[in-house]
Amino acid sequence: MHTLLLKTGLWILKKFLMVKILLKMTKIKIVQIRSRIGSTERQKKTLDALGLKKMHNPVIHEATPQVKGMVRKVAHLVRIEEI
């Protein structure tokens, strides 16, 4: 009985680690290359939420769908590099 529980526990741990490795998000570096002057208030708030306070200062984020959507909204103001 104990051997079966131990094998089952190890199998679950192994599966969990494999899934975690497969789902590991890549990182992206975002750099603001154009001024926020003349942008809408919504775009300015998006830049603030991404952590972009000054031009040419990079920030690094996980490439989650939420971050990708935010970057897409201000794509004309930023440069993106995958790390």
C-alpha positions as CSV (number, residue, x, y, z in Angstrom):
1,M,0.0,0.0,0.0
2,H,2.7,2.5,1.0
3,T,4.7,1.6,-2.1
4,L,1.7,2.4,-4.3
5,L,1.2,5.7,-2.6
6,L,4.9,6.6,-2.9
7,K,4.9,5.7,-6.6
8,T,1.7,7.7,-7.3
9,G,3.1,10.7,-5.4
10,L,6.4,10.6,-7.4
11,W,4.4,10.2,-10.6
12,I,2.3,13.3,-9.8
13,L,5.4,15.3,-8.8
14,K,7.1,14.3,-12.1
15,K,4.1,15.3,-14.2
16,F,3.8,18.6,-12.3
17,L,7.4,19.5,-13.0
18,M,7.1,18.5,-16.7
19,V,4.0,20.7,-17.1
20,K,5.7,23.6,-15.3
21,I,8.8,23.4,-17.6
22,L,6.6,23.2,-20.7
23,L,4.5,26.2,-19.6
24,K,7.4,28.3,-18.7
25,M,6.8,31.8,-20.1
26,T,9.4,33.6,-22.1
27,K,10.5,37.0,-21.1
28,I,10.3,40.2,-23.2
29,K,12.2,43.4,-22.9
30,I,10.1,46.5,-23.6
31,V,11.7,49.9,-24.4
32,Q,9.8,53.1,-25.0
33,I,11.2,54.7,-28.1
34,R,8.6,57.4,-28.8
35,S,7.3,60.2,-26.6
36,R,4.0,59.8,-24.8
37,I,3.2,63.5,-25.6
38,G,0.2,63.5,-27.8
39,S,-0.9,60.0,-26.8
40,T,-4.4,59.4,-25.3
41,E,-4.8,59.1,-21.6
42,R,-5.5,55.4,-21.9
43,Q,-2.2,54.8,-23.7
44,K,-0.3,56.8,-21.0
45,K,-1.9,54.7,-18.3
46,T,-0.9,51.5,-20.2
47,L,2.7,52.8,-20.4
48,D,2.6,53.4,-16.7
49,A,1.2,50.0,-16.0
50,L,4.0,48.4,-18.0
51,G,6.5,50.3,-15.9
52,L,7.7,52.6,-18.6
53,K,8.2,56.0,-17.0
54,K,11.1,57.4,-19.1
55,M,12.2,56.9,-22.7
56,H,15.0,54.3,-23.5
57,N,14.7,52.7,-20.0
58,P,14.0,49.0,-20.6
59,V,11.7,46.9,-18.5
60,I,11.4,43.1,-18.5
61,H,8.1,41.2,-18.2
62,E,6.9,37.7,-18.6
63,A,5.3,37.2,-22.0
64,T,1.8,36.6,-20.6
65,P,-1.3,37.3,-22.8
66,Q,-2.1,40.3,-20.6
67,V,1.2,41.9,-21.1
68,K,1.2,41.1,-24.8
69,G,-2.2,42.8,-25.1
70,M,-1.0,45.9,-23.3
71,V,2.1,46.0,-25.6
72,R,-0.1,45.7,-28.7
73,K,-2.1,48.8,-27.6
74,V,1.1,50.9,-27.5
75,A,3.1,49.2,-30.2
76,H,3.7,52.4,-32.0
77,L,5.5,53.8,-28.9
78,V,7.6,50.9,-27.9
79,R,10.2,48.4,-29.1
80,I,9.9,44.7,-28.0
81,E,12.7,42.1,-27.8
82,E,12.3,38.5,-26.7
83,I,14.9,37.4,-24.2
